[in-house]
Amino acid sequence: MAAEESGKGLGLAYRYLNRRERTVAEVRGRLEQAEIGSDEIDAVVEELLEYGYLDDARYARMFAEDKRNLEQWGAERISRALRERGVDRELISEALALSDGQQESELERALSLLRQRLPAGPADPRDRERAFGMLVRKGYDSDVAGDAVRAWSR
């Protein structure tokens, strides 16, 4: 029976990973939801880690890069999303440092987003407030958002 359950947990994990990259916490949660025993979950996760099917550092790097480039998210929003997915804070910091590293490039990205979304520039203070709000919602630090709006306003 234990071998059958082992196969069930591993098969479920592989199917779950087949859809997209996942974190260790996401796989654990899915297996717990399927009422797989904790010993079996540990064995499945260990095997997936050993063979490279699970790698939170790789996940964090890919996620950060994709969200920065495709969704134009700021570091705070990326960090929050990775924490929600169970990624360790140290891995998040490393991923953000690899994909960005410089406060200056975060400012450049925020300014680029403003120019793309609002090419005409601000007509009045309300436009600047909207621009600031958009950047904060995208996950840019309020200092970066403020600097970007001031530069965009010039």
DRENKOL-738184 format. One line per field, with one value per residue: x, y, z of N, C-alpha, C, O in turn; residue in one letter. Coordinates in Angstrom, 1 decimal. Layout:
N
nX = (X | ...)
nY = (Y | ...)
nZ = (Z | ...)
caX = (X | ...)
caY = (Y | ...)
caZ = (Z | ...)
cX = (X | ...)
cY = (Y | ...)
cZ = (Z | ...)
oX = (X | ...)
oY = (Y | ...)
oZ = (Z | ...)
r = (A | ...)
***
This chain:
154
nX = (0.8 | 2.0 | 3.8 | 2.1 | 0.8 | 3.0 | 3.6 | 1.4 | 1.5 | 3.9 | 3.3 | 1.1 | 2.5 | 4.3 | 2.4 | 1.4 | 3.6 | 4.0 | 2.4 | 3.4 | 6.3 | 7.0 | 7.0 | 8.6 | 6.9 | 4.4 | 4.1 | 4.2 | 1.8 | -0.1 | 0.1 | -0.6 | -3.2 | -4.3 | -4.4 | -2.1 | 0.2 | 2.4 | 5.1 | 5.3 | 5.0 | 7.4 | 9.3 | 8.7 | 9.1 | 11.8 | 12.9 | 12.1 | 13.6 | 16.2 | 16.4 | 16.2 | 13.7 | 12.4 | 13.2 | 13.7 | 15.3 | 15.8 | 13.2 | 12.5 | 14.3 | 13.5 | 10.8 | 11.1 | 12.5 | 10.7 | 8.4 | 9.4 | 10.2 | 8.0 | 5.6 | 6.2 | 6.6 | 7.5 | 10.2 | 9.1 | 6.5 | 7.1 | 8.7 | 6.7 | 4.9 | 6.5 | 7.0 | 4.4 | 4.2 | 5.8 | 8.6 | 11.8 | 13.1 | 15.8 | 16.4 | 14.7 | 15.8 | 18.3 | 17.4 | 16.2 | 18.4 | 20.0 | 18.4 | 18.1 | 19.5 | 20.5 | 19.4 | 19.1 | 18.4 | 15.9 | 14.6 | 14.8 | 13.3 | 10.8 | 10.4 | 10.4 | 8.1 | 6.2 | 6.5 | 5.7 | 3.0 | 1.8 | 2.4 | 2.1 | 2.8 | 2.4 | -0.6 | -1.6 | -1.6 | -3.2 | -2.7 | -0.1 | -0.5 | -2.0 | -0.2 | 1.8 | 0.3 | -0.2 | 2.4 | 3.1 | 1.2 | 2.1 | 4.2 | 6.5 | 8.8 | 7.8 | 9.6 | 11.1 | 9.0 | 8.1 | 10.4 | 10.5 | 8.1 | 8.6 | 10.8 | 9.6 | 7.7 | 9.2)
nY = (-1.2 | 1.2 | 1.7 | 2.0 | 4.4 | 6.0 | 6.2 | 7.4 | 10.0 | 11.0 | 10.8 | 12.7 | 15.0 | 15.3 | 15.7 | 18.1 | 19.8 | 19.7 | 21.6 | 24.1 | 25.9 | 25.4 | 26.2 | 24.8 | 25.0 | 25.3 | 22.8 | 21.1 | 22.1 | 21.3 | 18.5 | 18.1 | 18.9 | 16.9 | 15.0 | 13.4 | 11.6 | 13.1 | 12.0 | 10.8 | 13.1 | 14.4 | 12.6 | 12.7 | 15.4 | 15.6 | 13.8 | 15.2 | 17.5 | 16.5 | 15.6 | 17.9 | 19.0 | 20.6 | 23.8 | 26.4 | 28.7 | 28.9 | 29.2 | 31.7 | 33.4 | 33.2 | 34.1 | 36.7 | 37.9 | 37.6 | 39.0 | 41.5 | 42.2 | 41.5 | 42.2 | 44.5 | 44.9 | 46.3 | 45.9 | 45.6 | 44.5 | 42.1 | 40.8 | 40.5 | 38.8 | 36.5 | 35.8 | 35.1 | 32.7 | 31.1 | 31.3 | 31.5 | 34.3 | 35.1 | 33.9 | 35.3 | 37.9 | 37.4 | 36.8 | 39.2 | 40.8 | 39.8 | 40.2 | 42.9 | 44.8 | 47.4 | 50.5 | 52.6 | 51.5 | 50.5 | 52.9 | 53.8 | 51.9 | 52.5 | 55.0 | 54.6 | 53.0 | 55.0 | 56.8 | 55.1 | 54.4 | 56.9 | 58.9 | 61.7 | 63.2 | 64.9 | 66.8 | 68.2 | 68.5 | 66.3 | 64.3 | 63.7 | 62.5 | 60.3 | 58.9 | 58.4 | 56.7 | 54.5 | 53.5 | 52.7 | 50.8 | 48.9 | 48.0 | 49.5 | 51.1 | 53.8 | 56.0 | 55.6 | 55.8 | 58.4 | 59.8 | 59.1 | 60.1 | 62.9 | 63.2 | 62.5 | 64.5 | 66.8)
nZ = (0.0 | 0.8 | -1.3 | -3.4 | -2.6 | -2.6 | -5.4 | -6.2 | -5.0 | -6.1 | -8.9 | -8.9 | -8.2 | -10.4 | -12.5 | -11.6 | -11.8 | -14.5 | -15.7 | -15.2 | -13.9 | -10.4 | -6.9 | -3.9 | -1.7 | -3.0 | -4.2 | -2.0 | -0.7 | -2.6 | -2.6 | 0.1 | 0.0 | -1.5 | 0.3 | 0.9 | 2.8 | 5.3 | 5.5 | 3.0 | 1.4 | 2.1 | 1.0 | -1.7 | -2.4 | -1.8 | -3.7 | -6.1 | -5.8 | -5.8 | -8.4 | -9.8 | -10.6 | -8.9 | -7.8 | -5.9 | -6.1 | -8.8 | -9.7 | -8.5 | -9.8 | -12.5 | -12.3 | -11.3 | -13.4 | -15.5 | -14.6 | -14.3 | -16.9 | -18.6 | -17.3 | -16.2 | -13.4 | -10.2 | -7.7 | -5.1 | -5.5 | -6.8 | -4.9 | -2.9 | -4.2 | -4.6 | -1.9 | -1.1 | -2.5 | -1.1 | -1.2 | 0.0 | 1.8 | 1.4 | -1.0 | -2.6 | -2.4 | -3.6 | -6.2 | -7.0 | -6.9 | -8.9 | -11.2 | -11.2 | -9.2 | -9.2 | -7.9 | -9.5 | -12.1 | -11.5 | -11.3 | -13.9 | -15.2 | -14.2 | -15.1 | -17.8 | -18.1 | -17.4 | -19.5 | -21.6 | -21.0 | -20.5 | -22.6 | -23.2 | -21.1 | -17.9 | -17.5 | -15.4 | -11.8 | -10.9 | -12.9 | -12.3 | -9.8 | -10.5 | -12.0 | -10.1 | -8.4 | -10.2 | -10.5 | -7.9 | -7.5 | -9.3 | -8.0 | -7.4 | -5.3 | -3.1 | -3.0 | -5.4 | -7.2 | -6.8 | -7.6 | -10.3 | -11.3 | -10.9 | -12.6 | -15.0 | -15.2 | -16.0)
caX = (0.0 | 2.8 | 4.4 | 1.0 | 0.6 | 4.2 | 3.5 | 0.3 | 2.1 | 4.9 | 2.5 | 0.4 | 3.5 | 4.7 | 1.3 | 1.3 | 4.7 | 3.9 | 1.7 | 4.4 | 7.3 | 6.3 | 7.9 | 8.5 | 5.7 | 3.3 | 4.0 | 3.8 | 0.4 | -0.9 | 0.1 | -1.4 | -4.6 | -4.7 | -4.3 | -0.9 | 0.8 | 3.6 | 6.3 | 5.3 | 5.3 | 8.8 | 10.0 | 8.4 | 9.8 | 13.2 | 13.2 | 12.0 | 14.7 | 17.4 | 16.5 | 16.1 | 12.4 | 12.0 | 14.4 | 13.1 | 16.2 | 15.6 | 11.9 | 12.6 | 15.0 | 12.7 | 9.7 | 11.5 | 12.8 | 9.5 | 7.5 | 10.0 | 10.2 | 6.7 | 4.5 | 6.8 | 6.4 | 8.6 | 10.8 | 8.3 | 5.5 | 7.8 | 9.0 | 5.5 | 4.4 | 7.3 | 6.8 | 3.1 | 4.4 | 6.6 | 10.0 | 12.6 | 13.5 | 17.2 | 16.4 | 14.1 | 16.8 | 19.3 | 16.8 | 16.0 | 19.8 | 20.5 | 17.6 | 18.1 | 20.7 | 20.7 | 18.2 | 19.0 | 17.7 | 14.5 | 14.1 | 14.8 | 12.1 | 9.6 | 10.3 | 10.0 | 6.7 | 5.4 | 6.5 | 5.0 | 1.6 | 1.3 | 3.4 | 1.9 | 3.3 | 1.3 | -1.2 | -1.9 | -1.2 | -3.9 | -2.0 | 1.1 | -1.0 | -2.4 | 1.1 | 2.4 | -0.5 | 0.1 | 3.8 | 3.0 | 0.4 | 3.0 | 5.2 | 7.7 | 8.9 | 7.3 | 10.6 | 11.3 | 7.8 | 8.1 | 11.5 | 10.1 | 7.1 | 9.3 | 11.6 | 8.6 | 7.0 | 10.1)
caY = (0.0 | 2.4 | 1.9 | 2.6 | 5.8 | 6.7 | 6.4 | 8.4 | 11.3 | 11.4 | 11.1 | 13.9 | 16.1 | 15.5 | 16.3 | 19.5 | 20.5 | 19.7 | 22.8 | 25.3 | 25.8 | 25.6 | 26.3 | 23.7 | 25.2 | 25.0 | 21.3 | 20.6 | 22.4 | 20.5 | 17.2 | 18.1 | 19.1 | 15.6 | 14.1 | 12.6 | 11.7 | 14.0 | 11.3 | 10.7 | 14.4 | 14.7 | 11.8 | 13.2 | 16.7 | 15.3 | 13.3 | 16.3 | 18.4 | 15.8 | 15.5 | 19.3 | 19.4 | 21.7 | 24.6 | 27.7 | 29.7 | 29.1 | 29.8 | 33.1 | 34.2 | 33.3 | 34.8 | 38.1 | 38.4 | 37.6 | 40.0 | 42.8 | 42.4 | 41.3 | 42.9 | 45.8 | 45.1 | 46.7 | 45.0 | 45.3 | 43.6 | 40.8 | 40.2 | 40.1 | 37.6 | 35.3 | 35.4 | 34.4 | 31.4 | 30.3 | 31.4 | 32.1 | 35.8 | 35.1 | 33.6 | 36.5 | 39.0 | 37.0 | 36.9 | 40.6 | 41.4 | 39.3 | 40.8 | 44.4 | 45.1 | 48.9 | 51.4 | 53.4 | 50.8 | 50.5 | 54.2 | 53.9 | 51.1 | 53.2 | 56.2 | 54.0 | 52.7 | 56.2 | 57.3 | 54.2 | 54.5 | 58.2 | 59.6 | 63.1 | 63.9 | 65.4 | 68.1 | 68.8 | 67.7 | 65.0 | 63.4 | 63.2 | 61.6 | 59.0 | 58.2 | 57.9 | 55.6 | 53.4 | 52.9 | 52.1 | 49.5 | 48.0 | 47.5 | 50.3 | 51.8 | 55.1 | 56.9 | 55.5 | 56.3 | 59.9 | 60.3 | 58.8 | 61.1 | 64.2 | 63.2 | 62.5 | 65.8 | 67.8)
caZ = (0.0 | 0.8 | -2.6 | -4.3 | -2.2 | -3.1 | -6.8 | -6.3 | -4.6 | -7.1 | -10.1 | -8.7 | -8.2 | -11.8 | -13.2 | -11.1 | -12.3 | -15.9 | -16.2 | -15.1 | -12.8 | -9.1 | -5.7 | -3.0 | -0.9 | -3.8 | -4.4 | -0.7 | -0.5 | -3.5 | -2.1 | 1.3 | -0.4 | -2.0 | 1.5 | 0.8 | 4.1 | 5.4 | 5.2 | 1.6 | 0.8 | 2.2 | 0.1 | -3.1 | -2.5 | -1.8 | -5.1 | -7.1 | -5.6 | -6.2 | -9.9 | -10.4 | -11.0 | -8.0 | -7.5 | -5.6 | -6.6 | -10.3 | -9.8 | -8.1 | -10.8 | -13.7 | -11.9 | -11.2 | -14.7 | -16.3 | -14.1 | -14.6 | -18.4 | -19.3 | -16.6 | -15.7 | -12.0 | -9.4 | -6.8 | -4.0 | -5.9 | -7.1 | -3.6 | -2.2 | -4.9 | -4.3 | -0.5 | -1.1 | -3.1 | -0.2 | -1.5 | 1.1 | 1.6 | 0.9 | -2.4 | -3.2 | -2.5 | -4.7 | -7.5 | -7.3 | -7.2 | -10.3 | -12.3 | -11.1 | -8.5 | -9.0 | -7.6 | -10.7 | -13.1 | -11.1 | -11.6 | -15.3 | -15.6 | -13.8 | -16.0 | -19.1 | -18.0 | -17.5 | -20.9 | -22.5 | -20.7 | -20.5 | -23.4 | -23.3 | -19.9 | -17.0 | -17.8 | -14.2 | -10.6 | -10.8 | -13.7 | -11.5 | -8.7 | -11.1 | -12.4 | -8.9 | -8.0 | -11.1 | -10.2 | -6.6 | -7.7 | -10.1 | -7.0 | -7.3 | -4.0 | -3.2 | -3.3 | -6.8 | -7.9 | -6.7 | -8.4 | -11.7 | -11.6 | -11.0 | -13.9 | -16.1 | -15.3 | -16.5)
cX = (0.9 | 3.5 | 3.4 | 0.8 | 1.8 | 4.1 | 2.4 | 0.8 | 3.0 | 4.2 | 1.8 | 1.3 | 4.0 | 3.7 | 1.2 | 2.4 | 4.7 | 3.3 | 2.6 | 5.3 | 6.6 | 7.4 | 7.7 | 7.2 | 4.5 | 3.0 | 3.6 | 2.3 | -0.5 | -1.0 | -0.7 | -2.9 | -5.2 | -4.6 | -3.3 | -0.3 | 2.1 | 4.9 | 6.4 | 5.6 | 6.8 | 9.6 | 9.9 | 9.2 | 11.3 | 13.7 | 13.1 | 13.1 | 16.0 | 17.5 | 16.3 | 14.8 | 11.8 | 13.3 | 13.8 | 14.0 | 15.9 | 14.2 | 11.9 | 13.2 | 14.2 | 11.5 | 10.0 | 11.8 | 11.6 | 8.6 | 8.1 | 9.9 | 8.9 | 5.6 | 4.9 | 6.5 | 7.7 | 9.1 | 9.9 | 7.1 | 6.0 | 8.1 | 7.8 | 4.9 | 5.2 | 7.2 | 5.4 | 3.2 | 5.4 | 8.1 | 10.7 | 13.1 | 14.9 | 17.2 | 15.7 | 15.1 | 17.9 | 18.7 | 16.6 | 17.4 | 20.3 | 19.7 | 17.7 | 19.4 | 20.9 | 19.4 | 18.0 | 18.2 | 16.2 | 13.8 | 13.9 | 13.6 | 10.8 | 9.3 | 9.9 | 8.6 | 5.8 | 5.3 | 5.7 | 3.5 | 1.0 | 2.3 | 3.3 | 2.5 | 2.1 | 0.8 | -1.4 | -1.5 | -1.9 | -3.3 | -0.8 | 0.6 | -1.4 | -1.2 | 1.8 | 1.7 | -0.3 | 1.4 | 3.7 | 2.2 | 1.2 | 4.1 | 6.5 | 7.6 | 8.4 | 8.3 | 11.0 | 10.2 | 7.8 | 9.2 | 11.2 | 9.1 | 7.7 | 10.1 | 10.7 | 7.9 | 7.9 | 9.9)
cY = (1.3 | 2.7 | 2.5 | 4.1 | 6.6 | 7.1 | 7.5 | 9.8 | 11.8 | 11.7 | 12.4 | 15.1 | 16.3 | 16.1 | 17.8 | 20.3 | 20.6 | 20.9 | 24.0 | 25.0 | 26.1 | 25.7 | 25.0 | 23.8 | 24.9 | 23.5 | 20.7 | 20.8 | 21.6 | 19.1 | 17.0 | 18.1 | 17.7 | 14.6 | 13.0 | 12.7 | 12.5 | 13.3 | 11.1 | 12.0 | 14.7 | 13.9 | 12.3 | 14.5 | 16.4 | 14.7 | 14.4 | 17.3 | 17.8 | 15.8 | 16.9 | 19.7 | 20.5 | 22.5 | 26.0 | 28.8 | 30.0 | 29.7 | 31.3 | 33.9 | 34.3 | 34.2 | 36.3 | 38.7 | 38.5 | 38.8 | 41.4 | 43.1 | 42.4 | 42.2 | 44.2 | 46.0 | 45.6 | 45.7 | 44.6 | 44.3 | 42.2 | 40.1 | 39.7 | 38.8 | 36.4 | 34.9 | 34.6 | 33.0 | 30.6 | 30.3 | 32.1 | 33.5 | 35.9 | 34.9 | 34.7 | 37.6 | 38.7 | 37.2 | 38.3 | 41.3 | 41.0 | 40.0 | 42.3 | 44.8 | 46.6 | 49.6 | 52.2 | 52.8 | 50.6 | 51.8 | 54.3 | 53.1 | 51.8 | 54.3 | 55.7 | 53.6 | 53.9 | 56.8 | 56.4 | 54.4 | 55.9 | 59.1 | 61.1 | 63.9 | 64.4 | 66.7 | 68.9 | 68.0 | 66.3 | 63.9 | 62.8 | 62.2 | 60.3 | 58.2 | 57.6 | 56.6 | 54.3 | 52.7 | 52.2 | 50.7 | 48.5 | 47.5 | 48.3 | 51.0 | 53.2 | 56.2 | 56.8 | 56.0 | 57.8 | 60.4 | 60.2 | 59.9 | 62.5 | 64.3 | 63.3 | 63.8 | 66.9 | 68.0)
cZ = (0.0 | -0.5 | -3.6 | -3.9 | -2.7 | -4.6 | -7.0 | -6.0 | -5.7 | -8.5 | -10.1 | -8.8 | -9.6 | -12.6 | -12.9 | -11.7 | -13.8 | -16.5 | -16.2 | -13.9 | -11.5 | -8.0 | -4.8 | -2.2 | -1.7 | -4.0 | -3.1 | -0.5 | -1.4 | -3.0 | -0.8 | 1.0 | -0.9 | -0.9 | 1.4 | 2.2 | 4.1 | 5.1 | 3.7 | 0.9 | 0.9 | 1.2 | -1.4 | -3.3 | -2.6 | -3.2 | -6.1 | -7.0 | -6.1 | -7.7 | -10.6 | -10.9 | -10.1 | -7.7 | -7.2 | -6.1 | -8.1 | -10.5 | -9.6 | -9.2 | -12.1 | -13.4 | -11.9 | -12.6 | -15.6 | -15.9 | -14.4 | -16.1 | -19.0 | -18.7 | -16.1 | -14.2 | -11.3 | -8.4 | -5.7 | -4.3 | -6.2 | -5.8 | -2.9 | -2.8 | -4.6 | -2.9 | -0.4 | -1.7 | -2.3 | -0.5 | -0.4 | 0.8 | 1.0 | -0.6 | -3.2 | -3.4 | -3.6 | -6.1 | -8.0 | -7.6 | -8.5 | -11.4 | -12.3 | -10.5 | -8.2 | -8.8 | -8.9 | -11.9 | -12.8 | -11.5 | -13.1 | -15.9 | -15.3 | -14.7 | -17.4 | -19.2 | -18.1 | -18.9 | -21.9 | -22.2 | -20.8 | -21.3 | -23.5 | -22.2 | -19.1 | -17.5 | -16.5 | -13.0 | -10.5 | -11.7 | -13.0 | -10.4 | -9.3 | -11.5 | -11.2 | -8.4 | -8.9 | -10.7 | -8.9 | -6.7 | -8.5 | -9.2 | -6.9 | -5.9 | -4.1 | -3.5 | -4.8 | -7.6 | -7.9 | -7.6 | -9.9 | -12.1 | -11.8 | -12.3 | -15.1 | -16.3 | -15.9 | -18.0)
oX = (0.5 | 3.6 | 3.7 | 0.7 | 1.7 | 4.4 | 2.5 | 0.5 | 3.0 | 4.6 | 1.8 | 1.0 | 4.1 | 4.0 | 1.0 | 2.2 | 5.4 | 3.6 | 2.6 | 5.1 | 5.7 | 8.6 | 6.7 | 6.5 | 3.5 | 1.9 | 2.7 | 1.5 | -1.5 | -2.1 | -1.4 | -3.7 | -6.3 | -4.8 | -3.5 | -0.2 | 2.8 | 5.8 | 7.5 | 6.3 | 7.4 | 10.6 | 10.8 | 9.8 | 12.0 | 14.7 | 14.0 | 13.6 | 16.8 | 18.6 | 16.2 | 14.7 | 11.0 | 14.3 | 13.6 | 13.4 | 15.8 | 14.0 | 11.3 | 12.8 | 14.0 | 11.1 | 9.3 | 11.4 | 11.4 | 8.1 | 7.3 | 9.5 | 8.6 | 4.8 | 4.1 | 6.2 | 8.8 | 8.4 | 9.8 | 6.9 | 5.4 | 7.8 | 7.8 | 4.5 | 4.6 | 7.1 | 5.4 | 2.4 | 5.7 | 8.8 | 10.2 | 13.4 | 15.1 | 17.9 | 16.1 | 15.1 | 18.2 | 19.3 | 16.8 | 17.5 | 20.9 | 20.3 | 17.3 | 20.4 | 21.4 | 18.4 | 16.8 | 17.4 | 15.4 | 12.7 | 12.9 | 12.9 | 9.9 | 8.2 | 9.0 | 7.9 | 4.8 | 4.3 | 5.2 | 2.7 | -0.1 | 3.0 | 4.3 | 2.7 | 1.0 | 1.5 | -1.5 | -1.1 | -1.4 | -3.3 | -0.5 | 1.3 | -1.1 | -1.1 | 2.2 | 2.3 | -0.2 | 1.5 | 4.3 | 2.6 | 1.0 | 4.8 | 7.4 | 6.6 | 8.6 | 8.1 | 11.1 | 10.4 | 7.5 | 9.0 | 11.5 | 9.2 | 7.3 | 10.0 | 11.0 | 7.5 | 7.3 | 10.6)
oY = (2.2 | 3.9 | 3.4 | 4.9 | 7.8 | 8.2 | 8.3 | 10.7 | 13.0 | 12.7 | 13.2 | 16.1 | 17.5 | 17.0 | 18.7 | 21.5 | 21.4 | 21.4 | 24.8 | 24.1 | 26.9 | 25.3 | 24.3 | 22.8 | 24.4 | 23.1 | 19.8 | 19.9 | 21.1 | 18.5 | 16.1 | 17.5 | 17.4 | 13.4 | 11.9 | 13.8 | 12.7 | 13.9 | 11.3 | 12.0 | 15.2 | 14.4 | 12.3 | 14.6 | 17.1 | 15.1 | 14.4 | 17.8 | 18.4 | 15.9 | 16.9 | 20.7 | 21.3 | 21.9 | 26.8 | 29.9 | 31.1 | 30.6 | 32.0 | 35.0 | 35.4 | 35.0 | 37.1 | 39.8 | 39.6 | 39.5 | 42.3 | 44.3 | 43.2 | 42.7 | 45.0 | 47.1 | 45.5 | 44.6 | 43.4 | 43.3 | 41.2 | 38.9 | 38.6 | 37.9 | 35.3 | 33.6 | 33.6 | 32.1 | 29.4 | 29.5 | 33.1 | 33.8 | 36.8 | 35.5 | 35.0 | 38.2 | 39.6 | 37.7 | 38.7 | 42.1 | 41.8 | 40.3 | 42.9 | 45.3 | 47.0 | 49.4 | 52.5 | 53.4 | 50.6 | 51.8 | 54.9 | 53.5 | 51.8 | 54.6 | 56.3 | 53.8 | 53.9 | 57.2 | 56.9 | 54.5 | 56.0 | 60.0 | 61.8 | 65.1 | 64.4 | 67.7 | 70.1 | 66.8 | 65.4 | 62.8 | 61.6 | 61.2 | 59.2 | 57.0 | 56.5 | 55.6 | 53.2 | 51.5 | 51.1 | 49.7 | 47.3 | 46.6 | 47.8 | 51.4 | 53.8 | 57.1 | 57.9 | 56.7 | 58.4 | 61.4 | 61.1 | 60.4 | 63.2 | 65.3 | 63.9 | 64.2 | 67.9 | 68.8)
oZ = (-0.7 | -0.9 | -4.4 | -4.8 | -3.1 | -4.9 | -7.9 | -6.8 | -6.0 | -9.1 | -11.0 | -9.5 | -10.1 | -13.4 | -13.7 | -12.1 | -14.4 | -17.6 | -17.2 | -13.2 | -11.4 | -8.2 | -5.0 | -2.0 | -1.2 | -3.9 | -3.1 | 0.0 | -0.9 | -3.1 | -0.5 | 1.6 | -0.8 | -1.2 | 1.8 | 2.7 | 3.1 | 4.5 | 3.1 | -0.1 | -0.1 | 0.6 | -2.1 | -4.3 | -3.4 | -3.7 | -7.0 | -8.0 | -6.8 | -8.2 | -11.8 | -11.6 | -10.6 | -7.3 | -8.2 | -6.4 | -8.5 | -11.3 | -10.3 | -9.5 | -12.6 | -14.3 | -12.5 | -12.9 | -16.3 | -16.7 | -14.7 | -16.4 | -19.9 | -19.4 | -15.7 | -13.8 | -11.9 | -8.2 | -5.3 | -3.6 | -5.9 | -5.7 | -2.3 | -2.1 | -4.5 | -2.6 | 0.3 | -1.3 | -2.7 | 0.1 | 0.2 | -0.3 | 0.2 | -1.3 | -4.4 | -4.5 | -4.3 | -7.0 | -9.1 | -8.5 | -9.2 | -12.4 | -13.3 | -11.2 | -7.2 | -9.5 | -9.3 | -12.5 | -13.7 | -11.9 | -13.6 | -16.8 | -16.1 | -15.2 | -18.1 | -20.2 | -18.8 | -19.4 | -22.9 | -23.2 | -21.2 | -20.7 | -23.7 | -22.2 | -19.6 | -17.7 | -16.6 | -13.2 | -10.0 | -11.3 | -13.1 | -10.2 | -8.7 | -11.3 | -11.3 | -8.1 | -8.3 | -10.7 | -8.8 | -6.2 | -8.3 | -9.6 | -6.4 | -5.4 | -5.2 | -4.2 | -5.5 | -8.6 | -8.9 | -8.3 | -10.7 | -13.2 | -12.7 | -13.0 | -16.1 | -17.4 | -16.4 | -18.6)
r = (M | A | A | E | E | S | G | K | G | L | G | L | A | Y | R | Y | L | N | R | R | E | R | T | V | A | E | V | R | G | R | L | E | Q | A | E | I | G | S | D | E | I | D | A | V | V | E | E | L | L | E | Y | G | Y | L | D | D | A | R | Y | A | R | M | F | A | E | D | K | R | N | L | E | Q | W | G | A | E | R | I | S | R | A | L | R | E | R | G | V | D | R | E | L | I | S | E | A | L | A | L | S | D | G | Q | Q | E | S | E | L | E | R | A | L | S | L | L | R | Q | R | L | P | A | G | P | A | D | P | R | D | R | E | R | A | F | G | M | L | V | R | K | G | Y | D | S | D | V | A | G | D | A | V | R | A | W | S | R)
***
